[in-house]
Every structure is written in structure tokens, then in C-alpha cells.
Amino acid sequence: MRNPRIVVDRKKLRENISFIVSKLKKHQLSTMAVTKVFNAHPEVIALYDEFPEILYFGDSRIENLMSYHNSRKQKVLIRLPMISEATEVVQYADISFNSEIATIRALNQEAVKQKKNHKIVLMVDLGDLREGFFEREALYDCIQETMKLENIQIYGLGVNLTCYGAIIPSSKNLGDLISIKTEIEERFNLPIAMISGGNSSSLYLLDSSEDMLPIGINNLRIGESFVLGRETAYGADYKQMNQDAFTLVTEIVELKEKPSYPIGEIGVDAFGRKPQYVDKGNMKRCIVAIGLQDVSLDDITPKDSQIEILGASSDHLLLDLTHAERDYKVGDEIEFTMSYGSVLSTFTSKYIKKEFIR
Ligand SMILES: Cc1ncc(COP(=O)(O)O)c(C=O)c1O
């Protein structure tokens, strides 16, 4: 059984990793490779492990950190920990991102129990309105309290942007992170080792002639750029990178000429939505064996530009082959280019096989 599958071109991915880590190194930035988008797949981890420039592996799920606990990279939990997972966080993460003193206290308790020192990066919200301290004084209060905890080390400050609020990183908002760092060092005489200035959306500041990554930012956390070969503030492809290191391959299970407009009274579809159809007469329709439980339709594009996506239910994806020059047959494969969402969802689906080439 080989389909549906995601095909990873190791050579292309290696070239992507090489390009980004060199870029970050040139700017004196350490690299944290974010492993969640490929579900910390061991084959991809092995590839990333080849690069000494990657100092950290970051993931939002503790299960993924557990899966590569033998790697020599420092492991970072980049989503705020749940108090209920404090034991595993201390056991499997060298560093965790935090914004709540209650959680930090729980981590300390656990670190004492496990006779470990646990490092934390305090998250600052600079406007994206996802995680992090919004009020500076609340951050400083938390630092004061944390400094009393014997097994917790304040290792860094971090910000995440362009995730919820879609806020673009700039010298202005990232400059605020540097001024907070300076304030902390002065107020508490506390050196801050890591200033983590965001994700793949901060990369454009390394190339921009209009704006710059402020001096003092010394780390970026990169997930999507490695995988899809582009920066994510504006979605610009790097021409030196491969955008097609990952391909989704599906297989045709039905191919028939049928009308384009459903017959009978239209109610709601499998997901409770009222669909709209355009009557285009008869069409050459096919079904490939993949569905909405694996992938969202917005996140895949047929490589054959003459194929159109019609819709999908949980296990069936319907395509219009009417205008395709190629004479497709049942059993043929149809390939799709992928976006962040589809790499993420297909890697976490047990139904999608993973194939590594080259
Ligand atoms: C806190 C944090 N940092 C970094 C990343 C990586 O983001 P990207 O894949 O855009 O590089 C993510 C998202 O996965 C994240 O949640």
C-alpha cells in the first residue's frame, strides 16, 4: 500500500536547510529548527541533525520532543506548557516558553523533584495577541518571583508574530524586545542569553533595504521556511531555495463522466455546509483517495494546472479532469503542491504514507 503519500526530496530539503542556516549564521543568529510541521518525523530529524548550526529543536508538543530525546540538540517546548504536563516538560525539554508564574512554579517544583535545572524563555506579546506578557510591569513582577525559584533559570526572552494577529515583524516591534531586555538587565542585574525574535516571518528583515532586524536579536525559530523555501511575512519565495521539497501524491479510485450539477433537492453536505454548484454540463470527474480528514482543500494545488478541485468529503477528493490533456486512468497518481497547512496535517495523519527520496 503506497498511497496517499507525501514524498520528501531529501536533497531539496537539505539545500533549503543549508541556505537558511548559512543566512542566520551570517547575521550571528542561532537557529532553532521547529519540528512540528513534519510531526518530528525521524527521517527529517536525522537530516536536520546533520547541521551543527542548528542548536535547538523546538516543538509545541511534548510527544515530539520525547521522540527525539536522543538528539544532541537542545530541546525547546515552544508552546506554553500545561501545568498537567510539568513532569514531562522538565524531563524532556531543556527549555520551555512561558508566560504564567503559576506554570513556572509548577515547573520549579518538578525540577526540584527531578534534581534538574530548567531553563525558561519568557514570551512577550508585541501585538500579535497570542501568547506572552502584554504589560511590561507584569513581566517584571514575574521575573522577580521567578528569581526566587531555585531550579528555574531565566534563559531568554521571546516573541511570536504573524501567527494569530498576522502582525509583521519590524525594527519597531522587535526593537521593543531589545529595550525590554536592557531594562531587565539593568533592573535585576540579570543577563539574558537568548533573544528569540520570531519565526520564518522575521527572515525578510535580514534582506530588506527598508527595515532591519534590530541588533541584539540573536535567535530565530524556523519551521515553514525550511520546508517550503520562502519567508512568511509577505510569502516571498527564495529563488535559491526549493518550494517543492514536499509533494502530496494521491491515487484515482473512480473516473467517470457525470453531470456537474447534483440531481435532486440540495440540503447540506457531509460537513453540514450548504454547497453552491455551477452547472457546467457533463464533466470528466475523478475521485482520489484522500479527504478532508487528511487535508484542507485550500492547502493543496494540483501540479497539473489543467485539473480543477471540485470539492471533498472526509475520504473523497473530487477533481474535474475535463480540460486535462493527459489521459488519466483509474489507478493513476495525481500530485499536489503543498502549503504549510497540508504539510502539517498530512504528516500528522497516520493514513498518509511518508516516502523519502534521494
Ligand atoms: C512559538 C513559535 N515559534 C516558531 C514557530 C515556527 O513558525 P514558522 O513555521 O512560521 O517558522 C511557531 C509555529 O510553528 C511557533 O508557534
The ligand as a MOL file (V3000), in Angstrom:
LIG
                    3D

  0  0  0     0  0            999 V3000
M  V30 BEGIN CTAB
M  V30 COUNTS 16 16 0 0 0
M  V30 BEGIN ATOM
M  V30 1 C 6.2940 29.9170 19.0820 0
M  V30 2 C 6.5960 29.5260 17.6860 0
M  V30 3 N 7.8070 29.7680 17.1870 0
M  V30 4 C 8.1430 29.4220 15.9300 0
M  V30 5 C 7.2420 28.7820 15.1010 0
M  V30 6 C 7.6720 28.4380 13.6930 0
M  V30 7 O 6.9950 29.2400 12.7860 0
M  V30 8 P 7.2630 29.1290 11.2140 0
M  V30 9 O 6.8640 27.7590 10.8120 0
M  V30 10 O 6.4270 30.1940 10.6160 0
M  V30 11 O 8.7180 29.3660 11.0090 0
M  V30 12 C 5.9480 28.5210 15.5710 0
M  V30 13 C 4.9610 27.8350 14.7550 0
M  V30 14 O 5.0780 26.6880 14.4650 0
M  V30 15 C 5.6240 28.8830 16.9020 0
M  V30 16 O 4.4140 28.6380 17.4090 0
M  V30 END ATOM
M  V30 BEGIN BOND
M  V30 1 1 1 2
M  V30 2 1 2 3
M  V30 3 2 2 15
M  V30 4 2 3 4
M  V30 5 1 4 5
M  V30 6 1 5 6
M  V30 7 2 5 12
M  V30 8 1 6 7
M  V30 9 1 7 8
M  V30 10 2 8 9
M  V30 11 1 8 10
M  V30 12 1 8 11
M  V30 13 1 12 13
M  V30 14 1 12 15
M  V30 15 2 13 14
M  V30 16 1 15 16
M  V30 END BOND
M  V30 END CTAB
M  END
